[in-house]
Amino acid sequence: MSLRIAIDTGGTFTDVIAIDETTGEQLAIKTPSTPDDPSRGLINGIEEVLGERDASLSQILHGTTTATNAVLQHRFEGLGLLVTAGFRHIIEIARQSVPDGYGNSFFWVKPPRLVPLHLVQEVTERLSYDGSVMTPLDEKSVIEAVDHLVDFGVTRIAVCLLHSYANPTHEQRVGAIIEEHFPDTFVSLSSVVLPEYREYERAMTTLIDVMVKPYCQTYLGRARDRIAEGSGDKPFLIMQSNGGIVSSEAAGEKPVTMLLSGPAGGVLGATHMASLAGYRDILTLDVGGTSTDVSLVRGLTPQLSTHTTVEHYPVKTPMLDVVAVGAGGGSLAWIDPYGALKVGPQSAGADPGPICYRRGGTEPTVTDAGVVLGRLPGALIGGGLKLDVDAARSAFETLGETLGLSAEEAAAGVLEIAASNQVQGIRQVTTTRGLDPGDYAMIAFGGAGGLFAADVADFLGIKTAVSPPNPGNLSAFGLHVCDIKRDYVRTLVRQQSSATVDELDGLWAELEQLGRDEIAAEGVARDAIVLERSADVRYVGEGHEVLVPIPAGLSGGDAVEHMWSDFHRVHDDTFGFHYEGSQDVEVVSLRVQAIGRMHRPDVRTIEPGADAPGPAGARDVYWRGRGWISCPIWRREGLSRGFATQGPGIVEEYGSTLVVPEGWALRNDDYGNLILEKMA
């Protein structure tokens, strides 16, 4: 038996989905994450799967939150920045913008800088916007600047020289000098990380890349070594933020592409299962232990963004458009100085975890609330994690006394606040963009997705919510249904009135050739490589661009003409207006995404049942306004195709629990998707 193993490392649990390459059978496993060394949790998951199935390993696919966590935990120590002489204040000046507008400027506090000013050093050189050399590179100034940084304890240096996107030679020489004279220093070059104009965003993205590089390279290297010790030299592929995978070596060289690695797998897995269930327009609700990630998928196509923020910091690299909120199973319940009940964003994490985990947790969490209300069973992970119901209840009795509420009312309040926080995340990708969430089906997954599916849907007027098979491990499953992807971009500011087809099409062709070569180097046959063109375009005078995709098959003048003409439609869809015929247009950057198609495993259908299965038991569950009600408990693995029931009830399985309130109907489709539908 040969297994293809996918592993998603989260803040609380490491989720594994192994697929038998012969039969298509899936095996789902959860193990505790090991934040001090994520490679240990990864190897533990692999060993548990191989031990249980007595099988060989063919390939490892991996999604991780390590890069994101390094940013969120402000691991800024040891960072330095090299810039062109005269541009030392790039990070300090930033964009001179204030969140929520300048009316908030009195209250807004500027976030911590990634690099303090004394660790930003200038080197003597200067390029023009077209890449021509105005001032040659002074190599002595490079050595002096790096010497200064190293004396202050800098071990990671980002290099962001003016207009290096147009001519990378100066940055390349700086990198070579640092490697020669300071070999123990990590370096990232902006001309490699983000060859685009806008110095501030390029500098910030490069700083984040070099900031997370030591953590990612170290743990990926340990994982490779341990995999080789146990199973030999096997392909070890890493999920990127853009929804594609690359080799672990390539991911370590440019780790900024891993920032949304884990959530991207969930979006792909949800999209795949939605297609089998017959839904094309969906919202994804991925509720993990630490956070909830939400996204919008239209026509089975996940939305892609080229500009996002991680906490307060801008990152310009292609990512699936995912919004994260601090509301997960481990989110802490607390009372603010004004006496109001709050939930998150602080989390109990994997260690010590919620109170009910018996690992030393002392503050009540969302998971503890679910246990107190009977929504969750007395043990998780197939009975492998026994829960201390009495300890959780005691904590909520204390919390309730402070608020003048019973333990049940306090716990119900915590779940409602957590659901409300998740709703705000979904509104960011729907109502704030002029979309009605009620027009979409919701795919709810993650270990706590089923706990909130119906409540979040009720908040938003969503009529259908889907719990896919093994929802607690869907992000890991998503790694099995992705492709190898690489993104390429080149800034080339040209107005429509003066641009030439030969120049634009020639640059696209150059990026396409680079993509073919690098994807082929990953072991993909050239006839399995797909190349997709796009461009960043704007009206002359605008400060920001919109992304204009080029349909497959268009090249030469046809591709360029489509870019110019379709821009007006995309601009109107994005902003609600356009100036066609009255305002000149300019292209800013050309993009190519190279895709190496990978094999997707078949999802097996489940068998129809001759007789309707009965519940596995019953449990008292607390519902606000109804009190304690005895509810049937169903085991998911015992539900046959076509099974149907109505709430209230609970469906339990290895890695998740689905709550079915009154007013909701439940049915099981051909592929084991549990479909929740709001009753009239």
C-alpha positions in Angstrom: 0.0 0.0 0.0 1.3 3.4 -1.0 0.0 6.6 0.7 0.0 10.2 -0.5 0.0 12.2 2.8 -1.1 15.8 3.2 -0.4 17.7 6.5 -1.8 21.0 7.6 -0.1 22.5 10.7 -2.4 24.8 12.6 -2.0 26.7 15.8 -3.7 24.0 17.9 -3.7 20.8 15.9 -1.8 19.2 13.0 -4.3 17.7 10.6 -3.4 14.8 8.3 -5.3 13.3 5.3 -3.7 10.2 3.8 -5.0 8.8 0.5 -4.4 5.2 -0.7 -3.2 5.7 -4.2 -4.7 2.4 -5.3 -8.2 2.4 -3.7 -8.7 6.1 -3.1 -9.5 5.4 0.6 -9.0 8.4 2.9 -7.6 8.3 6.5 -7.9 11.4 8.7 -5.8 11.9 11.8 -5.3 14.9 14.2 -2.2 15.3 16.4 -1.3 18.2 18.7 0.8 20.9 17.1 4.3 21.6 18.4 4.8 25.4 18.1 8.4 25.2 19.4 9.4 23.0 16.4 6.6 22.5 13.8 8.6 19.7 12.2 8.0 17.4 15.2 4.2 17.6 14.8 4.5 17.0 11.1 6.7 13.9 11.6 4.4 12.7 14.4 1.5 12.8 11.9 3.3 10.9 9.2 4.5 8.2 11.7 1.0 7.8 13.1 -0.5 7.3 9.6 2.2 4.9 8.5 2.0 2.9 11.7 -1.8 2.6 11.5 -1.8 1.4 7.9 1.6 -0.4 7.6 2.1 1.4 4.3 4.9 3.1 2.4 5.1 6.8 1.7 4.9 8.2 -1.9 4.6 12.0 -1.4 4.2 14.6 1.3 2.1 17.8 0.8 2.3 20.4 3.5 0.5 23.6 4.5 1.6 25.7 7.5 1.0 28.8 9.5 4.6 29.1 10.6 5.3 32.2 8.5 2.1 34.0 9.5 2.7 33.2 13.2 6.2 34.7 13.0 4.7 38.0 11.8 1.8 38.0 14.3 4.2 37.3 17.2 6.4 40.3 16.2 9.6 38.4 15.8 11.4 41.4 14.5 14.7 41.0 16.3 17.8 40.9 14.1 16.2 42.7 11.1 18.0 45.2 9.0 17.4 47.1 5.8 19.7 48.4 3.0 18.4 51.2 0.8 19.6 53.6 -1.8 21.4 56.7 -0.4 18.7 59.4 0.3 15.9 56.9 1.0 16.5 55.9 4.5 13.0 57.0 5.7 11.0 54.7 3.5 9.5 52.7 6.4 9.0 55.7 8.6 7.1 57.7 6.0 5.1 54.7 4.8 2.0 55.8 2.9 1.0 58.7 5.2 -2.5 57.1 5.5 -4.6 56.5 8.6 -7.0 53.5 9.0 -10.6 54.6 8.9 -9.6 58.0 7.4 -7.9 61.1 8.8 -10.8 61.6 11.3 -9.2 58.8 13.2 -5.7 60.3 13.3 -6.1 61.7 16.9 -6.6 58.2 18.3 -4.6 56.0 15.9 -1.2 54.8 17.1 1.3 54.0 14.4 2.1 50.2 14.5 5.6 49.1 15.5 8.1 49.4 12.6 9.6 46.2 11.3 13.0 48.0 11.4 13.9 51.0 13.6 15.6 53.8 11.8 19.1 53.1 13.1 18.9 49.7 11.5 18.1 51.2 8.1 21.4 51.9 6.3 22.1 53.6 2.9 24.4 52.4 0.2 25.8 54.7 -2.5 24.1 53.9 -5.9 21.2 55.1 -8.0 19.2 53.8 -10.9 16.8 55.7 -13.1 13.2 54.5 -13.6 14.2 52.6 -16.8 17.0 50.8 -15.1 19.9 52.9 -16.5 22.7 53.6 -14.0 22.9 57.2 -12.7 25.4 56.4 -9.9 27.5 53.2 -9.9 27.4 51.0 -6.9 30.0 51.8 -4.3 31.0 48.4 -2.9 32.9 49.9 0.0 29.7 51.6 1.2 27.9 48.2 1.2 30.5 46.6 3.5 30.5 49.6 5.8 26.6 49.6 6.0 26.4 45.8 6.7 29.3 46.1 9.3 27.2 48.7 11.1 24.1 46.4 11.1 26.0 43.3 12.2 27.5 45.3 15.1 23.9 46.0 16.3 23.1 42.3 16.2 21.4 42.1 12.7 21.3 38.6 11.3 18.6 39.1 8.5 19.0 41.8 5.9 16.5 43.0 3.3 17.9 44.8 0.3 15.6 47.3 -1.4 17.3 49.6 -3.9 15.6 52.2 -6.0 14.1 50.9 -9.3 15.8 47.5 -8.9 12.7 46.0 -10.5 13.9 47.5 -13.8 17.6 46.5 -13.3 18.5 44.0 -10.6 22.3 44.1 -11.1 23.1 46.4 -8.2 21.0 44.3 -5.8 22.5 41.1 -7.1 26.0 42.5 -6.4 25.0 43.6 -2.9 23.7 40.1 -2.2 27.0 38.6 -3.4 29.0 40.9 -1.2 27.0 40.0 1.9 27.3 36.3 1.1 31.1 36.7 0.7 31.8 38.8 3.7 29.0 37.9 6.1 28.1 34.3 5.3 26.0 33.8 8.5 23.6 36.5 7.5 20.2 35.8 5.8 19.5 38.0 2.8 16.4 38.7 0.7 16.6 40.9 -2.5 13.5 42.9 -3.5 14.3 42.2 -7.1 13.7 38.6 -6.4 10.9 38.8 -3.9 8.8 41.5 -5.6 10.1 43.0 -8.9 7.5 45.8 -8.9 7.5 49.5 -8.4 6.4 51.2 -5.1 9.4 51.2 -2.8 7.5 51.1 0.4 5.4 47.9 -0.4 8.5 46.3 -2.0 10.6 47.0 1.1 7.9 45.7 3.5 7.4 42.6 1.5 11.1 41.9 1.3 11.5 42.6 5.1 8.8 40.1 5.9 10.4 37.5 3.5 13.8 37.7 5.2 12.1 37.9 8.7 10.5 34.5 8.3 13.2 32.9 6.3 15.3 31.5 9.2 12.2 29.9 10.9 10.8 28.4 7.6 14.2 27.2 6.3 15.1 25.7 9.6 11.9 23.7 10.2 11.5 22.7 6.6 15.1 21.5 6.6 14.5 19.5 9.8 11.3 18.0 8.3 13.2 17.0 5.1 15.9 15.3 7.1 13.5 13.4 9.3 11.4 12.3 6.3 14.5 11.1 4.6 15.6 9.1 7.7 12.3 7.3 7.9 11.1 7.0 4.3 14.0 7.9 2.0 14.0 10.7 -0.5 10.3 11.5 -1.1 8.8 14.6 -2.8 8.1 17.2 -0.1 5.8 19.9 -1.5 4.6 23.1 0.2 1.4 25.0 -0.2 1.7 28.7 -1.2 -0.6 31.6 -0.5 -1.7 31.6 -4.2 -3.2 28.1 -3.9 -0.4 26.3 -5.6 2.4 24.0 -4.3 6.2 24.1 -4.8 9.1 22.1 -3.6 10.2 22.7 0.0 13.5 24.0 -1.2 11.8 26.7 -3.4 9.4 27.6 -0.6 12.3 28.1 1.8 14.0 30.4 -0.6 11.0 32.7 -0.9 9.0 32.1 2.3 6.8 35.2 2.0 4.8 33.1 -0.4 3.8 30.8 2.5 2.0 33.4 4.6 -1.5 32.0 3.9 -0.3 28.5 3.2 -2.7 26.8 5.6 -5.9 28.7 4.8 -5.3 28.4 1.0 -5.6 24.6 1.4 -9.0 25.0 3.0 -10.3 27.2 0.2 -9.2 24.6 -2.4 -10.7 21.7 -0.5 -14.0 23.5 0.1 -14.2 24.5 -3.6 -13.6 20.9 -4.7 -16.3 19.5 -2.4 -18.7 22.3 -3.4 -18.4 21.3 -7.0 -19.3 17.7 -6.1 -22.3 18.9 -4.0 -23.5 21.0 -6.9 -22.7 24.5 -5.7 -20.7 27.0 -7.7 -20.9 30.2 -5.6 -19.8 29.7 -2.0 -18.5 31.2 1.1 -15.9 29.3 3.1 -15.9 29.3 6.9 -12.8 27.7 8.3 -13.0 27.7 12.1 -9.8 26.4 13.7 -8.4 26.5 17.1 -6.9 30.0 17.0 -8.8 31.8 14.2 -11.5 31.7 11.6 -10.6 32.2 7.9 -13.3 33.2 5.4 -13.2 33.6 1.6 -15.5 34.1 -1.4 -15.6 31.7 -4.3 -17.5 32.6 -7.5 -18.1 30.1 -10.3 -15.8 27.6 -8.5 -12.9 30.1 -8.9 -11.3 31.3 -5.7 -10.7 35.0 -5.7 -7.0 36.1 -5.9 -5.5 39.3 -4.4 -2.1 40.8 -5.2 -2.1 43.2 -2.2 -3.0 42.2 1.3 -2.0 43.0 4.9 -0.8 40.7 7.6 -1.7 42.4 10.9 -0.8 46.0 10.1 1.9 45.3 7.5 1.4 45.4 3.7 2.4 42.4 1.7 2.3 42.4 -2.1 2.4 38.9 -3.3 -0.3 36.8 -5.0 -2.6 35.3 -2.4 -6.1 33.7 -2.3 -8.4 36.4 -0.9 -8.8 35.2 2.6 -9.9 37.3 5.6 -8.9 36.1 9.1 -10.6 37.0 12.4 -9.5 36.0 15.9 -12.4 33.7 16.7 -11.6 30.0 17.0 -12.2 27.1 19.4 -9.3 28.2 21.6 -10.3 31.9 21.7 -10.4 33.2 25.3 -13.6 34.7 26.9 -12.8 37.8 28.9 -14.4 40.9 30.4 -13.1 44.3 29.2 -12.6 47.3 31.6 -16.2 48.4 30.9 -17.7 45.1 32.0 -18.5 43.8 28.5 -18.0 40.2 27.6 -15.5 39.7 24.8 -14.2 36.7 22.9 -10.7 36.6 21.3 -8.5 37.5 19.6 -6.3 36.1 22.4 -6.1 32.3 22.2 -5.2 29.4 24.6 -3.4 27.8 21.6 -2.2 24.2 21.7 -0.4 24.6 25.0 -2.0 24.8 27.5 -5.2 24.9 25.4 -8.8 25.2 26.7 -9.5 24.3 30.4 -11.3 21.2 29.4 -8.2 19.8 27.8 -6.7 19.1 31.2 -3.3 20.7 30.2 -3.2 23.6 32.6 -5.5 26.1 30.9 -7.1 28.5 33.4 -9.2 30.8 31.2 -12.5 29.9 29.6 -12.6 29.4 25.8 -15.1 28.9 23.1 -14.4 25.1 23.2 -15.2 25.2 27.0 -18.4 26.9 26.2 -19.4 24.2 23.7 -18.7 21.6 26.3 -20.8 23.3 29.0 -23.8 23.6 26.7 -23.6 20.0 25.6 -22.9 21.0 22.0 -19.6 19.1 22.2 -19.1 15.5 23.5 -17.0 14.5 26.5 -14.1 13.5 24.3 -12.6 14.7 21.0 -10.5 13.1 18.3 -12.2 9.8 18.4 -12.0 9.6 22.2 -8.3 10.3 22.2 -8.7 13.6 24.0 -10.9 13.3 27.1 -12.5 16.6 28.2 -13.0 17.8 31.7 -16.6 19.0 31.6 -16.8 19.9 35.3 -13.7 22.1 35.2 -15.2 24.0 32.1 -18.5 24.4 33.9 -16.8 25.7 37.1 -15.0 28.4 35.0 -18.2 29.5 33.4 -20.0 29.6 36.8 -17.3 32.1 37.9 -17.6 34.1 34.6 -21.3 34.1 34.9 -21.3 35.4 38.5 -19.3 38.4 37.3 -21.9 39.1 34.6 -24.9 38.2 36.7 -25.7 35.2 34.5 -25.9 31.5 34.9 -23.1 29.3 33.6 -25.3 28.3 30.6 -26.2 31.9 29.7 -22.6 33.0 29.9 -21.5 30.0 27.7 -24.3 30.7 25.2 -23.2 34.4 25.1 -19.6 33.4 24.3 -20.7 31.2 21.4 -22.9 34.0 20.1 -20.1 36.6 20.3 -17.7 34.2 18.6 -20.3 33.6 15.8 -20.8 37.4 15.5 -17.0 37.9 15.1 -17.0 35.3 12.3 -20.0 37.1 10.7 -17.9 40.3 10.5 -15.2 38.4 8.6 -17.8 37.2 6.0 -19.2 40.7 5.7 -15.7 41.9 4.7 -15.8 39.7 1.6 -19.5 40.2 0.8 -21.5 43.2 2.0 -18.6 45.6 2.1 -18.1 44.7 -1.6 -21.8 45.1 -2.5 -22.6 41.4 -2.4 -25.4 39.6 -0.5 -24.2 36.6 1.5 -27.6 35.1 1.1 -26.8 34.4 -2.5 -24.2 31.9 -1.6 -24.0 28.5 0.0 -21.6 28.3 2.9 -19.0 25.5 3.3 -18.2 25.2 7.0 -15.1 23.2 8.1 -12.2 23.2 10.5 -12.5 21.5 13.9 -15.1 24.0 15.1 -16.8 24.8 11.8 -19.8 22.6 12.4 -20.3 24.1 15.9 -21.0 27.5 14.2 -22.4 26.7 10.8 -26.1 27.2 11.4 -25.6 30.2 13.8 -23.4 32.1 11.3 -25.8 31.2 8.4 -28.8 32.5 10.5 -27.0 35.8 11.1 -26.4 36.4 7.4 -29.6 35.0 5.9 -27.7 32.1 4.3 -30.1 29.3 3.5 -27.7 26.4 2.9 -24.6 25.3 4.8 -22.5 22.3 3.9 -20.3 20.2 6.1 -17.9 18.2 3.9 -16.5 14.8 4.8 -13.7 15.0 7.4 -14.3 18.7 7.9 -11.8 19.0 10.7 -9.1 18.0 8.1 -10.4 19.7 5.0 -7.4 22.1 4.7 -5.2 19.0 4.6 -7.5 17.5 1.9 -7.2 20.7 -0.1 -3.5 19.9 -0.5 -4.5 16.8 -2.6 -6.5 18.9 -5.1 -4.0 21.6 -5.9 -1.5 22.2 -8.7 2.1 23.4 -8.8 2.1 27.2 -9.3 4.6 30.0 -9.7 3.9 33.7 -10.1 5.9 36.2 -12.1 5.6 39.9 -12.4 7.4 42.8 -14.1 6.7 46.5 -13.8 6.5 48.2 -17.1 4.6 51.5 -17.0 3.2 52.3 -20.4 0.3 54.4 -21.6 -2.1 53.0 -24.2 -1.5 55.9 -26.5 2.3 55.1 -26.7 2.6 51.4 -25.8 3.6 48.9 -28.5 2.4 45.4 -28.9 5.9 44.0 -29.5 7.2 45.4 -26.2 4.2 44.2 -24.1 3.8 40.8 -25.7 7.5 40.3 -25.6 7.7 40.8 -21.9 4.7 38.4 -21.3 6.5 35.8 -23.5 9.7 36.3 -21.4 7.8 35.6 -18.2 6.1 32.6 -19.7 9.4 31.0 -20.7 10.7 31.5 -17.2 7.5 29.8 -15.9 7.8 26.9 -18.3 11.4 26.3 -17.3 10.9 26.5 -13.5 7.7 24.4 -13.5 9.4 21.8 -15.7 12.3 21.7 -13.1 9.7 20.6 -10.5 9.2 17.4 -12.6 6.1 18.4 -14.5 5.8 17.4 -18.1 5.8 20.4 -20.4 2.5 19.4 -22.0 0.9 19.6 -18.5 2.0 23.2 -18.0 -0.6 26.0 -18.3 0.3 29.7 -18.5 -2.1 32.4 -17.6 -1.5 36.1 -18.4 -2.8 39.1 -16.5 -2.0 42.8 -16.1 -2.3 45.6 -13.5 -4.0 48.5 -15.3 -5.3 51.9 -14.3 -6.5 55.3 -15.7 -3.7 57.8 -16.0 -3.6 59.7 -12.7 -5.0 56.9 -10.5 -3.0 55.7 -7.6 -4.0 52.1 -7.7 -4.6 49.4 -10.3 -7.0 46.7 -11.0 -6.1 43.2 -12.2 -7.2 42.4 -15.7 -7.0 38.6 -16.6 -6.3 37.6 -20.2 -8.4 34.7 -21.5 -6.5 31.5 -22.4 -5.4 31.3 -26.0 -4.9 35.0 -26.5 -1.5 36.3 -27.4 0.2 39.0 -29.4 -2.0 41.9 -30.4 -5.2 40.1 -29.4 -4.0 39.8 -25.8 -2.9 43.4 -25.6 -6.2 44.7 -27.2 -8.2 42.6 -24.7 -6.2 44.1 -21.8 -7.0 47.7 -22.9 -10.7 47.1 -23.7 -11.7 44.8 -20.8 -10.0 47.1 -18.3 -13.0 49.4 -18.4 -15.4 46.6 -17.5 -13.2 45.4 -14.6 -12.8 48.9 -13.3 -16.6 49.3 -13.4 -17.1 46.0 -11.6 -14.6 47.0 -8.9 -15.5 50.7 -8.3 -18.9 51.2 -9.9 -17.8 53.6 -12.7 -15.5 53.9 -15.7 -14.2 56.6 -18.1 -14.1 54.7 -21.4 -13.3 57.1 -24.3 -12.5 60.1 -22.1 -9.4 59.1 -20.1 -6.1 57.6 -21.2 -5.3 54.2 -19.7 -1.9 52.8 -18.6 -0.5 49.4 -17.8 1.7 49.2 -14.7 2.8 45.6 -14.4 2.5 42.4 -16.5 1.9 39.1 -14.7 2.1 35.4 -15.6 1.0 32.5 -13.5 2.6 29.2 -14.5 0.6 26.1 -13.5 1.7 22.5 -13.5 -1.4 20.3 -13.5 -1.3 17.6 -10.8 -3.3 14.4 -10.4 -6.4 14.8 -8.3 -7.7 11.8 -6.3 -11.2 10.7 -6.8 -13.7 11.2 -4.0 -15.6 8.0 -3.5 -19.3 8.0 -3.2 -21.0 6.5 -0.1 -23.4 3.6 -0.1 -27.1 4.0 0.1 -28.7 2.6 3.2 -31.4 -0.1 3.1 -32.8 1.1 6.4 -32.7 4.6 8.0 -30.0 4.5 10.6 -31.0 5.3 14.2 -29.2 7.7 16.5 -26.2 6.5 18.5 -27.7 7.9 21.6 -29.0 11.2 23.1 -27.6 14.1 25.2 -29.1 17.1 26.9 -28.1 20.2 25.0 -28.8 23.8 26.1 -30.4 26.2 23.7 -30.9 29.9 24.5 -34.7 30.5 25.1 -35.5 26.8 25.3 -33.2 25.5 28.1 -32.0 21.9 28.2 -33.5 19.6 25.5 -32.7 16.0 25.0 -31.2 15.7 21.4 -30.4 12.7 19.3 -26.7 12.1 18.7 -25.8 10.7 15.3 -22.4 9.2 14.3 -21.4 10.5 10.9 -19.8 7.3 9.7 -23.1 5.5 10.2 -25.1 7.9 8.0 -25.9 6.4 4.6 -26.5 8.2 1.3 -29.9 9.9 1.4 -30.1 10.1 5.2 -32.4 13.0 6.3 -33.5 14.4 9.6 -34.5 17.7 11.3 -33.1 19.6 14.2 -32.4 19.8 17.0 -29.7 17.2 16.9 -25.9 16.7 16.9 -23.7 14.8 14.4 -20.4 13.6 15.8 -17.3 12.3 14.1 -13.6 11.9 14.6 -12.4 15.5 14.1 -15.5 17.7 14.3 -19.1 18.1 15.6 -22.0 19.4 13.6 -24.8 21.2 15.5 -28.3 21.1 13.9 -30.6 23.6 15.6 -34.4 23.7 15.4 -35.6 25.1 12.1 -32.9 23.4 10.1 -33.1 20.2 8.0 -30.2 17.9 7.4 -29.5 15.5 4.5 -26.5 13.4 3.3 -25.6 13.6 -0.4 -23.8 11.0 -2.6 -20.3 12.1 -1.5 -21.0 12.3 2.2 -21.5 16.1 2.3 -24.0 16.9 5.1 -26.3 19.6 3.7 -28.0 21.9 6.3 -31.0 23.7 4.8 -33.0 26.4 6.5 -36.7 25.4 6.8 -39.4 27.9 6.0 
